[in-house]
Structures are given as C-alpha cells and as structure tokens.
Amino acid sequence: MGNINTHYPIWFIVLVIAAGLSYAMLLYWKENNFKDKSKSLKSSLFLLRASSVSLIAFFLLNPFFENIIEEEKKPLLIIAQDLSQSVALSDKTNDKTEILEKIESLKSELGSSYDFRELNFGAEVNFGLTDSFTQTRTNFSDLFSFIEGQYYGLPISGLVVISDGIYNEGQNPIYEKSLANVPVYSIALGDTIKKSDISIKNVYHNKIGFLGDQIPIEFDISAQGYSSQKLDLSISEITSNGKQQIDSKSVPISGDNFFTSDRFIIPANKTGTRQFQISVTPKKNELSRSNNYRNIFLEIIDSRIDVLILANSPHPDIAALKQTLGSNKNYMIRSELLTDLKDLGIPDVVILHNLPSNSGKSKNILADLVQKKIPHLFIVGQQTIIPDFNESQEIVSIKTNLNTANEVQAKFNKNFNLFTIEDELIKDFEQMPPLTSPYGNYETQSDGKILLFQKIGNIETAYPLLAFNDRNGLKTATLLGEGLWKWKLNSYGKKGNYKAVDQLLLKSVQYLSLKEDKRKWQVQIEKNIWNENERIIFSATYYNDNFEPINNSEARMSIINESGDKYDYVFSRASNYYTLDAGYLPTGKYNFVAEADAPGEGNKYTGSFVIQDLQLEQTNLEARHDILFQLSENSGGKLYYPNEFELLRSDLKNKESKVVVFSSRTQSAIISIKWLFFLILGLISLEWILRRYHGSY
C-alpha cells in the first residue's frame, strides 16, 4: 500500500489549488478576446490553466510517494559449534561428529519453522559447521558478541551450543549479558569424570633475561589417579642440534587429586632467543600426553656495558674507577696501561686517564676512537699533554704556557639536562676535597654541556670541570682534574658509602654508552617473543637527509619461517610512518627482512621473532557441563547430552516460533515520474492550441 505525502502541512494543498484558480481567474475574468465565444470554451480554458498552474505549484512542495512494504521472516535458530582442541582430546567417542549428521536432519525437519544459521567458534568465530577441531583457544565472549553484532535487530528464537564447556579466554559464559533474552540450548560433549592424567598447567617466567643471571622457571603441575607414585620432571633446551637436558627432579605424588607448584633454575649463559621445554615422564593410561610438556622461550640479552680504562701510568684513580664501575653487574671492566695495550677492540666506552701523553701510541689510539666512533671520557691530569688534548676533542680548549695546576672544587650547573643527579648528592659534591686541574684559560665550545664548573678557592668560575659533547654521532666527555680517589675516601668517611661518586661516574658512563639509531630505515616490533593468540604488528619509519620522517616510498616485508617458507607483505602508510599487521602466525621462529624503495643505502632492516604455543587447550581436559547447565538455565534454555538429541528436536518443534513481520517504508519523489511532466505539457499545449484556434494569439 502507498500514499502521496509532502514535508509540508496538508492545508498547503488548499494554497496550491487557490494559486491555480487565482492565476486562471486573473487571466480569463476580463479576457476581451473571448467575449463572443461560448461559455464552455472559456470554462475549458480556465480549467486547463488552473490545472497546469496548480500542478506546477504542487511540485514546489516536493511531494513524494510513500510505500509501506511488509515482509514475513522466520525466527533465527543459531547453531554454534565449539572447534577447540579440548573437544577432540576429551571426547574419545564419535558424538562430536555424529552431532553434525543430526543437525542436518534437524534443519530438514524444522526448516519451515526456523531460519537456521551455522557458526563455529574457538579462538575466532566463523561461519559453518565442520569436524576439524583445531582451534587453540575457547572464547565464549567473542561468540556472543559476534552474534549480537551480526544478527542485530533480527528475531533470534534460540542458540544451540555444541561444546564441552571448557573456556580459557574471555569472560565466564555464565555471566555474559550480550544475549540476555536468547534461550541457550547446550549439547554437552566430553566427560566430567576425572580420568588418570598428568598435566603441566601454568608456567611463570620473565620473557627477558640478562646474561649471567640465574633465571627461575616456575610451574604448576597436577596428577589425577597416580597416588603414591612420583613425577619425573626435567627441563631441557631445544636447539637445532636437538634437545639437551639441563636439570631434572622427582616429586612424590600424595593423593589421587594431586597439585603442586615447583621451579627450575636455568643459567643465562648464552645470548639470543632460546627455547626450553619442561616435561614430565608419561605414565600408563593417561587421558592425554600432549599436556605432559610445555615449551617456553626466553630472550637472553647482554646489557652489560663494556668499559676500557686506558691509563698512561698507574694511578689511584684507576682503582677508584674499577671499584665504582665493577660494583654494578651491568658493567664489564677492563683496565690497561697504554704501553701494554695490544688490541683496542670495540668497547662501548673508553676512559682515557692522563692521555694523550708523550707516547706516540696515544695519538693512534685517539684516531682509532674517532674513526670507530667509540665514546670516550678524558680524565686530564698532570701527565696530559695539553696541546694534544686540545686537538683531540671539541669540548674545551686550554691555553697555558705553564706546567702548573690548580686545586679546584666542584660547582653544579643547575641548567644541565642530559641526566639528573639527586639533590642531596649535589650538596655532598660541593663539599668534597679539590681535584688537581691544569692551570690556564679555558674556552668552552658552544655545544658543550657542562655538568660541573670549577670553583677555585672561594671564586666560582665559568671554567668546566666535567662537560659532555655529542657531535656527528660521537659522544665525548672531559673531567678536567685528577684525584677521584680523594672523592671516594671523603664520601665514605662522611656518609659510610660511595653513593655520590658512584652515581656521578655511573650516569656519566651510561650516557656515553647510549647509542642512538641513526639509520634512515628503522623497523620497530613491540617484542621478540609473542603468544600464538597475538597479532604480529610492525611499525616503521623512513628518515630523509634532515632526519625528518617521511613515507613517500613503497615499503615491503618478507617473513621467513624455520622451513624457509617466505610470506610477503606490503606496509601501509599512516601519517608520516608505516604500519604492517601480519596477523596470526603459527608457532615457531621467524626472520624478517623489511625494505623501503628509496634511493641510497641503508634501506634494508632485518630482525627475528618467536611465536610460542600457549597449549591452553591441553591444560584442562575435564569437561565443564556445570557451566553449560548454568548458561542454559539462566537464559531459559536447557542442557542436553548427545544421546538426548531427539528430546532437543521435540522441544524445538513444540516451541512457539512466531513469524515476525518486518515493515519498511520507501519514498520516491513524484517529480521523477515522467508521465506527469507530459501531462502538464499536454495541458499547457492544449490551452495554447485552443487559444490559437479561436484567435487569441
């Protein structure tokens, strides 16, 4: 059914008709050309003009034709099948596959009453039913949210859930409120009877460990039905060469329903991403052996800072430096005399005490440091050759003709911002004994960052005592005075600790050792060890010559698994950077190569990551029919077992399922109807012809 309507009040139609009549009346009321014509002719012309004007005026109201369409729809009956691994592991019968055949017969019998929709769920929700139970997680929350969104506004008569009731992700389905008014009919699979089984349930560990640490790996283990026996536990490392056992132990089982927590300690003696396996020796008649082991990955990193203390000659400061830096496990200290040094290597930081000196070897060392861009700290003393020192760094220049020294104390620069020193320690420093500093005039470069100024007697100078510089990617620092050992003794004598001196030296060396990534093409991955239920997300940035982020070029990535299979991706552009969502990947180790299609070098970035198996579905194989029962009870549904399928069929058949009528309105503008245009044209044309024929035009 339909009707004509406008967006204006109905009484506007009266105005439209009045406009047509008024126009026609003004035209023909006193028309002299038709005085001698018949009254019927004048009436006809009047009606033709009134009709055409009224129709044109009516279209100004934007009239439309409104239709109301009614459609009958059968109520939905949604079948949701749990495809998680626990269903296959806990249900050794054919119930889970025979159910599919029974569902097909149910659809055939009740197809006239219900509109069937089929879903499967586990780690994700998909359409259709299948007998492939491979999902690694069970999430009822995602199922209910999917149904609510996918079938919003449609009549849902019921939800049939085929599951063992075990969930390991999302909210407890009993407390779900997404489908509060939809009755849930549960078909309970699996077995609630406790069977003989041993399971490593939870493993707790840090994903990142540091070289040299002892890393605890804690775990929970349960044993059902093996009272008075023992659990043989072991932890092994899995490498390309096979499995190597690290430690083992035996745990006595006390009781049929046994549970305990235990731990292994593994040494972090190698860097890299390392795979370990905790396992328990299987026993006879176990329900499943897939939960007798758990694989974990650890990323062992060497965060220690390699520091070389290079001295011109023995000095008490060397012992003070070694004591301070060596007290921190994150520092690896090596001290050498210049005359004994055979290989500089590539340390993270070099401390140069009383260098450069008269030895020509020192100049070669300094040139090597600059070439390799190794950060270094000068400690200037009485053996330092000042002219060579001035040429070796760009922080300060000392002008002096005398081989004399000043006794200087420290004065902190409040505007220093490279790192912070505790306020309490700043006061301690300003009361410490003086260092021995070269006499002369000091000129500081504009980009030098001064932490300590020199205080000579009671005079506070602008001469630097400790300053830093970062130029062209090379960090340097200068301590313009020797005698650190006196600061250490003073600190311990007054405070009973070395905290002030230690914090100053450790933070100075830490600043020097921090390396900025200056590569033009940089790829970031949030972490190197991922769980199998996490999407692998990358972000990347390309920098131009001014180190400004741009994304004008295309960028792509290849991810290679352990078998050598390669998966290619293309980065998406976002603002001035790149993003890539690789989605979910199977467990294992992966390498990746990311490239940007930009001119020049440095447009390739390589890395690696690991995806670990959570083994959630193997941990608990005891069916949770209590959850399914409560879920059905709360929603007004019912719980059925596979052998009660006929009862489900009967209940659904007898359930009142009303056909729902949906009404929808459609509107179409009347002005778009072509024949109305020709009608108006016909009225105007007929009036013109009559007037012409009777001599008006």
TIZA-716262 format. One record per residue (C-alpha): residue in three letters; x, y, z. Coordinates in steps of 0.2 Angstrom, whole numbers, plus 5000, padded with zeros to 4 digits. Layout:
<nodes>
AlaXYZ ...
</nodes>
This chain:
<nodes>
Met500050005000 Gly500550184997 Asn500050364998 Ile500650534992 Asn501450645005 Thr502450805007 His503550885021 Tyr502351025022 Pro500651035032 Ile499150965022 Trp498251135021 Phe499651195009 Ile498651094996 Val497251224998 Leu498551364994 Val499151264979 Ile497451254972 Ala497051434976 Ala498551484967 Gly498051394951 Leu496251464952 Ser496851644956 Tyr498051644941 Ala496751574929 Met495451694936 Leu496651844933 Leu496951784915 Tyr495151744910 Trp494051854921 Lys494052004909 Glu494851924894 Asn494152034879 Asn494651914866 Phe493351784871 Lys491851894874 Asp490951824859 Lys491551644862 Ser490451514871 Lys490451494889 Ser491051314888 Leu492651364879 Lys493051494892 Ser492751374906 Ser493851244897 Leu495251364895 Phe495051424913 Leu495151244920 Leu496651204909 Arg497651354915 Ala497151324934 Ser497651144932 Ser499351164925 Val499751304937 Ser499151204952 Leu500151054947 Ile501751164945 Ala501451244962 Phe501151074969 Phe502851014964 Leu503651164973 Leu503051064989 Asn504250924985 Pro502950784985 Phe503350604987 Phe502550434985 Glu502750335001 Asn502650145001 Ile502550035016 Ile503249855012 Glu502949715024 Glu504049565024 Glu503749405035 Lys505349325042 Lys505549165051 Pro506449175068 Leu508349135068 Leu508948975076 Ile510848985078 Ile511948835079 Ala513648865087 Gln515048735086 Asp516548735098 Leu518048685087 Ser519348695101 Gln520648565103 Ser520048515120 Val518448445112 Ala519448315102 Leu520648275116 Ser519248255130 Asp517948175119 Lys518548005113 Thr516847955106 Asn516047995089 Asp514748105097 Lys515648265091 Thr515548205073 Glu513848115074 Ile513048285080 Leu513348365063 Glu512348225054 Lys510948255067 Ile511048445064 Glu510748415046 Ser509148315049 Leu508548445061 Lys508748585048 Ser507748475036 Glu506348445048 Leu506148615056 Gly506748725041 Ser504948785038 Ser504848855056 Tyr506648925058 Asp507949015048 Phe509548915053 Arg511249005054 Glu512848905057 Leu514348965066 Asn515948885074 Phe517048965087 Gly518648945097 Ala520049075095 Glu518949165082 Val517149155076 Asn516749095058 Phe515349035048 Gly514848855045 Leu515048685054 Thr516548565052 Asp517348415060 Ser519048495061 Phe519448535080 Thr521048635078 Gln520648795087 Thr521948835101 Arg520848935112 Thr518948945118 Asn518149115119 Phe516349115123 Ser516349305124 Asp516849335106 Leu515449215101 Phe514149315110 Ser514749475104 Phe514849415086 Ile513049355086 Glu512449515094 Gly513349625081 Gln513049505066 Tyr511149475069 Tyr510649645077 Gly508849685075 Leu508349505069 Pro507249395079 Ile508349255087 Ser507249115094 Gly508749015101 Leu510548975102 Val511148795101 Val512948775108 Ile513848615105 Ser515348625117 Asp516248545131 Gly516048695142 Ile517948725144 Tyr518448905141 Asn520148985143 Glu519949165136 Gly518649295139 Gln517349305152 Asn516449165160 Pro514949125149 Ile513849115164 Tyr514049305167 Glu513849355149 Lys512449485146 Ser512649505127 Leu511149395123 Ala510149405139 Asn508449375131 Val509049225119 Pro508749045126 Val510348945125 Tyr510148755122 Ser511848675126 Ile512348505119 Ala513648445131 Leu515148355124 Gly516648275133 Asp516748185150 Thr516648265168 Ile517348105176 Lys519048135182 Lys520248025172 Ser522047975175 Asp523148115168 Ile524648225172 Ser524648405166 Ile525948545167 Lys524648685169 Asn525448855171 Val527248915168 Tyr527849085175 His529449165169 Asn530149335163 Lys530249335144 Ile531849435145 Gly533449385155 Phe535149455156 Leu536749375153 Gly537549295168 Asp535949295178 Gln535149135186 Ile533349135179 Pro531949045189 Ile530648955179 Glu529148915190 Phe527648805185 Asp526148715192 Ile525848535189 Ser524348415193 Ala524248225194 Gln522548135194 Gly522447945198 Tyr524347915202 Ser524347925221 Ser525947865230 Gln526947875213 Lys528248005208 Leu528348135195 Asp529948135185 Leu530248315179 Ser531548395168 Ile531948555159 Ser532948545143 Glu533548675130 Ile532948645112 Thr534248695098 Ser534548655080 Asn535648515086 Gly534248435097 Lys533748435115 Gln534948445129 Gln534448415147 Ile534848555159 Asp534148495176 Ser532948365182 Lys532048315199 Ser530748195206 Val529248245215 Pro528148125226 Ile526348115222 Ser525248125238 Gly523448085234 Asp522348045219 Asn522048235216 Phe523748305217 Phe524348485213 Thr525948565217 Ser527048715211 Asp528948695208 Arg530348785199 Phe531948755189 Ile533448875189 Ile534248895172 Pro535948995169 Ala535849135156 Asn537549085149 Lys537149125131 Thr536349275122 Gly534949255110 Thr533149195109 Arg533249025117 Gln531948885118 Phe531648775134 Gln530448635137 Ile529848575154 Ser529248395153 Val528648255164 Thr528848075160 Pro527148005154 Lys526347865164 Lys525147725158 Asn523347755154 Glu523547945153 Leu522048035145 Ser523248145135 Arg525148155134 Ser525048325125 Asn524948415141 Asn526548325148 Tyr527648465142 Arg527748655140 Asn528848755128 Ile529448925133 Phe530549055125 Leu531749175134 Glu532649315126 Ile534449325134 Ile535249495131 Asp536949555136 Ser536549735143 Arg538249755150 Ile539249905146 Asp541049855140 Val542149995148 Leu544050005144 Ile545050105157 Leu546650155147 Ala547950245158 Asn549650325154 Ser550350265170 Pro549750185187 His548750305197 Pro547550285212 Asp546150355201 Ile546150185191 Ala545750085207 Ala544350205211 Leu543550195194 Lys543750005194 Gln542849995211 Thr541450105206 Leu541050035189 Gly541449855194 Ser540149865208 Asn538749865195 Lys538449695186 Asn537949795170 Tyr539749845168 Met541149745161 Ile542849825166 Arg544549805158 Ser545949915163 Glu547649935153 Leu549150035153 Leu549550125136 Thr551150035135 Asp550349865137 Leu548849885126 Lys548949765111 Asp547149775104 Leu545949915107 Gly544449815101 Ile542749895100 Pro542249935118 Asp540650035122 Val541650175132 Val543450215134 Ile544150315149 Leu545750395145 His546750435161 Asn548150565158 Leu548050545139 Pro548650605127 Ser550350585133 Asn552150595126 Ser551950425119 Gly551650425100 Lys550450275103 Ser549150385111 Lys548850485095 Asn548550325086 Ile547350265099 Leu546450435099 Ala546250425080 Asp545650255081 Leu544250305093 Val543650445082 Gln543650335067 Lys542650195075 Lys541550325084 Ile541850245101 Pro541350365115 His542750415127 Leu543050515143 Phe544650615146 Ile545250625163 Val546550765162 Gly548050765174 Gln549750825176 Gln550450695163 Thr549250755150 Ile549950845135 Ile548850995134 Pro549151045116 Asp548750865110 Phe547250865122 Asn546551025114 Glu546750945096 Ser545950785102 Gln544250845107 Glu542950985104 Ile542351025121 Val543651145129 Ser545251225124 Ile546551265137 Lys547851405134 Thr549351395145 Asn551251405145 Leu551551345162 Asn551651165168 Thr550751205184 Ala549051165192 Asn547551225202 Glu546651145216 Val544851155211 Gln543151105219 Ala541551065210 Lys540051185207 Phe538551105199 Asn537751185184 Lys535851195188 Asn535451205169 Phe536251045165 Asn534950925157 Leu535750775149 Phe535450675165 Thr535050715184 Ile535950695200 Glu535050685216 Asp534950855225 Glu535650785241 Leu537150715232 Ile537450885224 Lys537750965241 Asp538950825245 Phe539950855230 Glu540251045233 Gln541051005250 Met542250875243 Pro544150895243 Pro544850985227 Leu545450895211 Thr547050945203 Ser546651035187 Pro547851115174 Tyr548151305176 Gly547651415161 Asn546251505152 Tyr544851385147 Glu543751415132 Thr542151305130 Gln541351265114 Ser539551325112 Asp538851145111 Gly539751085126 Lys538651035140 Ile539451075157 Leu538950975172 Leu540251045185 Phe541051215185 Gln542751245193 Lys542751335210 Ile544551405214 Gly544651445232 Asn543051555235 Ile542951605217 Glu541651525206 Thr542251525188 Ala541451485172 Tyr542851355168 Pro542151175165 Leu542651035177 Leu541550905169 Ala540750935152 Phe540050825138 Asn539850845119 Asp538950745105 Arg539550795088 Asn539250695072 Gly538750545082 Leu540250535093 Lys540050565112 Thr541450635122 Ala541750695139 Thr543150785149 Leu543450785168 Leu544750925169 Gly545550865185 Glu546350705193 Gly546050645211 Leu544450545211 Trp545150435224 Lys545050585236 Trp543250605232 Lys542950415236 Leu543850425253 Asn542950585258 Ser541250515253 Tyr541550355263 Gly542250455278 Lys540750565279 Lys539250455273 Gly539950275275 Asn539650245257 Tyr540250295240 Lys538450345233 Ala538850525227 Val540450475217 Asp539650315211 Gln538150405204 Leu539150535195 Leu540350415187 Leu538950285183 Lys537750405175 Ser539150485165 Val539750325158 Gln537950275155 Tyr537650425145 Leu539150405134 Ser538750225131 Leu536950255125 Lys536850245106 Glu535650325095 Asp534950235080 Lys535450355065 Arg534850235051 Lys533750305039 Trp532550155038 Gln532050095055 Val530849955059 Gln530049935076 Ile529249775083 Glu528449785101 Lys529349625107 Asn530349475101 Ile529349345109 Trp527449335105 Asn526049215110 Glu525149125097 Asn523549225101 Glu524349395097 Arg524349485081 Ile526049525075 Ile526149715072 Phe527649815065 Ser527950005063 Ala529250085053 Thr529950255049 Tyr531050315035 Tyr532050475038 Asn532650595025 Asp534450685025 Asn533750805038 Phe533150655049 Glu531350705046 Pro530150565045 Ile529350535028 Asn528350395019 Asn528450445001 Ser529150274995 Glu528450104995 Ala528949985008 Arg528849795010 Met529249655021 Ser529649465019 Ile529449355034 Ile530349185033 Asn529949035045 Glu531148895050 Ser530748795035 Gly531248935023 Asp529448975018 Lys529349165014 Tyr527749265016 Asp527749435008 Tyr526849595015 Val526749775010 Phe526749915023 Ser525350035024 Arg525650225026 Ala524950315041 Ser525350505043 Asn527250505041 Tyr527650325046 Tyr527250145040 Thr526250005048 Leu526049825045 Asp524849695053 Ala525549525049 Gly524049445058 Tyr524149275067 Leu525649165063 Pro525948985068 Thr527148945082 Gly529048945078 Lys530549055075 Tyr530449185061 Asn531649305052 Phe531049465043 Val531849575030 Ala531049745028 Glu531549865013 Ala531050035008 Asp531050084990 Ala532050244992 Pro533750304984 Gly535350274993 Glu536050145006 Gly535350085022 Asn533550045016 Lys533549865022 Tyr533149815040 Thr533249635047 Gly532649555063 Ser531949405071 Phe530449355082 Val529749195090 Ile527949145092 Gln527649025107 Asp526248895109 Leu525148935124 Gln524548755125 Leu522948815133 Glu521848685126 Gln522948545133 Thr523048605150 Asn521248565156 Leu520348425148 Glu518948405161 Ala517348455153 Arg516348595161 His514548535160 Asp514148635175 Ile514548795165 Leu513448745151 Phe512048695163 Gln512048865172 Leu512148955155 Ser510648875148 Glu509748885165 Asn510049075166 Ser509449105148 Gly507848995149 Gly508548855139 Lys509048685143 Leu510548565143 Tyr510548405133 Tyr511848265131 Pro512248195113 Asn511048045116 Glu509648165120 Phe509648245103 Glu507848185100 Leu507248275115 Leu508048435108 Arg507248415092 Ser505548385101 Asp505748545112 Leu506248655097 Lys504748585087 Asn503548615101 Lys504248785104 Glu503148935099 Ser504049015085 Lys503049165078 Val503349235061 Val503949415063 Val503349545051 Phe504549675046 Ser503949845039 Ser504949955029 Arg504550125021 Thr505150185004 Gln504950354997 Ser505150414979 Ala504950594973 Ile503450624962 Ile504350744951 Ser505350604945 Ile503850524937 Lys504050564918 Trp502250554913 Leu501750694925 Phe502950804915 Phe502050764899 Leu500350794907 Ile500750974912 Leu501550994895 Gly499950924887 Leu498851044897 Ile499851194893 Ser499951144874 Leu498051114873 Glu497651284881 Trp498851364868 Ile498051274853 Leu496351324859 Arg496851504861 Arg497751504844 Tyr496251424835 His495051544842 Gly496051694838 Ser496851744854 Tyr498651734848 
</nodes>
